[in-house]
């Protein structure tokens, strides 16, 4: 079931699991936020399920668009084409043509403007503080505004979140040696920049200590998360007040700077 319904169900399950983890560590703020996001993902899955039930199922390989939506859904942060390609190739072992992604965002916007409404659109992330479309960063239209906004600390937080996701995939791939090797290589590339994650900067994928990597990632996330969340939440509130529906999805207009001669 490699379609938008599968992605929405997986997202709902992931958010529910993260809510339980936040509850267990006593993080009330994270519990409230994750509950809202889990409810949103579950409602999306219900709508997609009803829509799917009304049409016959066709057996086909996932399209490029479906592969990108799946990757962004699983990584749960705004993603660059390079990251999407690397993650997809590591996860499936199938080649991913970066050039095919370049027109996707334009195609999505044309589809939206044509009135052919989809449940999920690939949209640009919004770059603060101007709230304009961020170049080379894919997000999903049903995400809350705060999740689609990029702040000063967001690139680092995205790196850490992606590293955690890759670590999860690495741990769950023990039964598939080829996939585990690919995921281990990607994990080593991402974890090298995280203090304390690797024994040395040259640690290979064969020598990855999973517990050490996870502890280092969680430590830095804990240090940065509150400030990043607060910044993006404030900007999301401003975006909801100042941007119309189109701009909230596709980005606002960069202000003109007028200078005197």
C-alpha positions as CSV (number, residue, x, y, z in Angstrom):
1,X,0.0,0.0,0.0
2,X,2.7,2.5,-1.1
3,X,0.4,5.5,-1.6
4,X,-0.7,8.5,0.4
5,X,-2.9,6.5,2.7
6,X,0.1,4.3,3.7
7,X,2.2,7.4,4.4
8,X,-0.6,9.0,6.5
9,X,-1.1,5.8,8.6
10,X,2.7,5.5,9.2
11,X,2.9,9.2,10.2
12,X,0.0,8.8,12.6
13,X,1.6,5.7,14.2
14,X,5.0,7.5,14.5
15,X,3.5,10.5,16.1
16,X,1.5,8.4,18.5
17,X,4.7,6.5,19.5
18,X,6.5,9.8,20.0
19,X,3.6,11.1,22.2
20,X,4.0,8.1,24.5
21,X,7.8,8.7,24.7
22,X,7.2,12.4,25.6
23,X,4.6,11.4,28.2
24,X,7.0,8.9,29.8
25,X,9.7,11.5,30.1
26,X,7.3,14.1,31.5
27,X,7.5,16.6,28.6
28,X,4.0,18.1,28.8
29,X,4.7,20.7,26.0
30,X,5.8,18.0,23.6
31,X,2.9,15.8,24.5
32,X,0.4,18.5,23.7
33,X,2.1,19.3,20.4
34,X,2.5,15.7,19.3
35,X,-1.1,14.9,20.2
36,X,-2.3,17.7,17.9
37,X,-0.1,16.4,15.1
38,X,-1.1,12.8,15.6
39,X,-4.8,13.8,15.5
40,X,-4.2,15.7,12.3
41,X,-2.4,12.7,10.7
42,X,-5.1,10.3,11.8
43,X,-7.9,12.5,10.4
44,X,-5.9,12.7,7.1
45,X,-5.6,8.9,7.0
46,X,-9.4,8.5,7.6
47,X,-10.2,10.9,4.7
48,X,-7.8,9.1,2.4
49,X,-9.2,5.7,3.5
50,X,-12.7,6.7,2.6
51,X,-11.6,8.1,-0.7
52,X,-9.6,4.9,-1.5
53,X,-12.6,2.7,-0.6
54,X,-14.7,4.5,-3.3
55,X,-12.3,3.6,-6.2
56,X,-10.8,0.4,-7.5
57,X,-7.3,-0.5,-6.4
58,X,-4.7,-0.5,-9.2
59,X,-1.5,-2.5,-8.9
60,X,1.4,-0.3,-10.0
61,X,4.9,0.8,-9.0
62,X,5.1,4.0,-7.0
63,X,5.6,7.1,-9.0
64,X,8.5,9.6,-8.5
65,X,6.0,11.8,-6.7
66,X,4.9,9.0,-4.4
67,X,8.5,8.2,-3.6
68,X,9.2,11.8,-2.7
69,X,6.0,12.1,-0.6
70,X,6.9,8.9,1.2
71,X,10.4,10.0,2.0
72,X,9.4,13.4,3.3
73,X,6.6,11.8,5.4
74,X,9.1,9.4,7.0
75,X,11.8,12.0,7.6
76,X,9.2,14.5,9.0
77,X,11.2,17.6,8.3
78,X,11.5,19.9,5.2
79,X,13.9,18.0,2.9
80,X,16.3,18.8,0.1
81,X,16.2,16.8,-3.1
82,X,19.7,15.5,-2.3
83,X,18.5,14.2,1.1
84,X,15.4,12.6,-0.4
85,X,17.5,10.8,-3.1
86,X,20.1,9.6,-0.5
87,X,17.4,8.3,1.9
88,X,15.4,6.6,-0.9
89,X,18.5,4.9,-2.3
90,X,19.7,3.7,1.1
91,X,16.2,2.4,2.0
92,X,15.4,0.6,-1.2
93,X,18.7,0.1,-3.0
94,X,17.0,1.5,-6.2
95,X,18.6,4.4,-8.1
96,X,16.9,7.8,-7.7
97,X,17.2,10.4,-10.4
98,X,17.7,13.8,-8.8
99,X,16.8,15.6,-12.1
100,X,13.3,14.2,-11.9
101,X,12.6,16.1,-8.7
102,X,13.4,19.5,-10.1
103,X,10.0,20.0,-11.8
104,X,7.9,18.4,-9.1
105,X,7.2,21.5,-7.1
106,X,6.2,23.5,-10.2
107,X,3.9,20.6,-11.2
108,X,2.4,20.5,-7.7
109,X,1.6,24.3,-7.8
110,X,0.1,24.0,-11.3
111,X,-2.1,21.2,-10.1
112,X,-3.2,23.3,-7.1
113,X,-4.0,26.3,-9.2
114,X,-6.0,24.2,-11.7
115,X,-8.4,23.3,-8.9
116,X,-7.5,19.6,-8.9
117,X,-7.4,19.3,-5.2
118,X,-5.2,16.5,-3.7
119,X,-5.2,15.5,-0.1
120,X,-1.4,16.1,0.1
121,X,0.7,18.5,-1.9
122,X,4.5,18.8,-2.0
123,X,5.0,22.5,-1.1
124,X,8.1,24.6,-0.3
125,X,9.1,25.2,3.3
126,X,8.7,28.8,4.4
127,X,11.9,30.6,5.3
128,X,11.7,33.0,8.2
129,X,11.5,35.8,8.9
130,X,10.2,36.8,5.5
131,X,8.0,33.7,5.2
132,X,9.0,33.2,1.5
133,X,9.4,29.8,-0.2
134,X,12.7,28.2,0.8
135,X,14.7,27.1,-2.2
136,X,15.3,23.4,-2.4
137,X,13.2,22.3,0.6
138,X,10.2,20.1,0.2
139,X,7.4,20.0,2.9
140,X,3.9,18.6,2.9
141,X,0.8,20.8,2.7
142,X,-1.1,19.1,5.6
143,X,1.7,19.8,8.1
144,X,1.1,22.5,10.6
145,X,2.6,25.9,9.6
146,X,5.2,25.7,12.4
147,X,6.6,22.5,11.0
148,X,6.9,24.0,7.5
149,X,8.8,27.1,8.7
150,X,12.6,27.2,8.8
151,X,14.2,29.2,11.6
152,X,17.8,29.9,12.5
153,X,18.2,26.6,14.4
154,X,16.0,24.6,12.1
155,X,18.7,23.3,9.7
156,X,20.6,21.8,12.6
157,X,17.5,20.3,14.1
158,X,16.5,18.8,10.8
159,X,19.9,17.2,10.6
160,X,19.5,15.7,14.0
161,X,15.9,14.5,13.3
162,X,17.0,12.9,10.0
163,X,19.9,11.2,11.8
164,X,17.5,9.7,14.3
165,X,15.2,8.4,11.5
166,X,18.2,6.9,9.7
167,X,19.4,5.3,13.0
168,X,15.9,3.8,13.4
169,X,16.0,2.3,9.9
170,X,19.5,1.0,10.6
171,X,18.4,-0.7,13.8
172,X,15.4,-2.2,12.0
173,X,17.4,-3.6,9.1
174,X,19.3,-6.3,10.9
175,X,17.5,-9.0,8.8
176,X,18.5,-7.3,5.6
177,X,22.3,-7.1,5.3
178,X,22.4,-5.0,2.1
179,X,19.9,-2.5,3.4
180,X,21.7,-2.3,6.8
181,X,25.0,-1.6,5.0
182,X,23.4,1.2,3.0
183,X,21.7,2.7,6.0
184,X,24.9,2.4,8.1
185,X,26.8,4.3,5.4
186,X,24.3,7.1,5.4
187,X,24.1,7.2,9.2
188,X,27.9,7.5,9.5
189,X,27.8,10.5,7.1
190,X,25.2,12.3,9.2
191,X,26.4,11.3,12.7
192,X,30.0,12.5,12.1
193,X,29.0,16.1,12.8
194,X,27.3,15.3,16.1
195,X,29.6,15.7,19.1
196,X,30.1,12.3,20.9
197,X,28.2,10.2,18.4
198,X,31.2,8.5,16.9
199,X,34.4,7.3,18.5
200,X,36.4,9.4,15.9
201,X,35.5,11.4,12.8
202,X,36.7,8.4,10.8
203,X,34.6,5.8,12.5
204,X,33.2,3.5,9.7
205,X,29.6,2.1,9.5
206,X,30.9,-1.2,10.7
207,X,32.0,0.3,14.0
208,X,28.8,2.3,14.8
209,X,27.7,2.1,18.4
210,X,23.9,2.5,18.2
211,X,23.3,3.5,21.8
212,X,26.2,6.0,21.7
213,X,24.8,7.7,18.5
214,X,21.2,7.8,19.9
215,X,22.4,9.4,23.2
216,X,24.4,12.0,21.4
217,X,21.6,12.9,19.1
218,X,19.0,13.1,21.9
219,X,21.4,15.3,23.9
220,X,21.8,17.9,21.2
221,X,18.1,17.8,20.3
222,X,17.2,18.4,24.0
223,X,19.6,21.4,24.0
224,X,18.2,23.1,20.9
225,X,14.6,21.9,20.6
226,X,12.7,24.3,22.8
227,X,14.3,27.4,21.3
228,X,13.7,26.2,17.8
229,X,10.1,25.2,18.5
230,X,9.4,28.6,20.2
231,X,10.8,30.5,17.3
232,X,8.9,28.6,14.7
233,X,5.7,28.7,16.7
234,X,5.9,32.5,16.9
235,X,6.5,32.8,13.2
236,X,3.6,30.4,12.5
237,X,1.2,32.6,14.4
238,X,2.4,35.6,12.5
239,X,2.1,33.7,9.2
240,X,-1.5,32.8,10.0
241,X,-2.3,36.5,10.6
242,X,-0.5,38.0,7.6
243,X,-0.5,35.4,4.8
244,X,-3.5,34.3,2.8
245,X,-4.3,30.7,2.0
246,X,-2.1,30.6,-1.2
247,X,0.9,32.3,0.5
248,X,0.7,29.9,3.5
249,X,1.2,27.0,1.1
250,X,3.5,28.5,-1.6
251,X,5.3,31.3,0.2
252,X,4.8,35.1,0.7
253,X,6.3,37.9,-1.4
254,X,9.8,39.1,-0.6
255,X,9.6,42.8,0.5
256,X,11.1,45.4,-1.8
257,X,14.0,47.4,-0.4
258,X,13.9,51.0,-1.4
259,X,17.0,53.0,-1.1
260,X,17.6,56.7,-1.6
261,X,20.3,58.0,-3.8
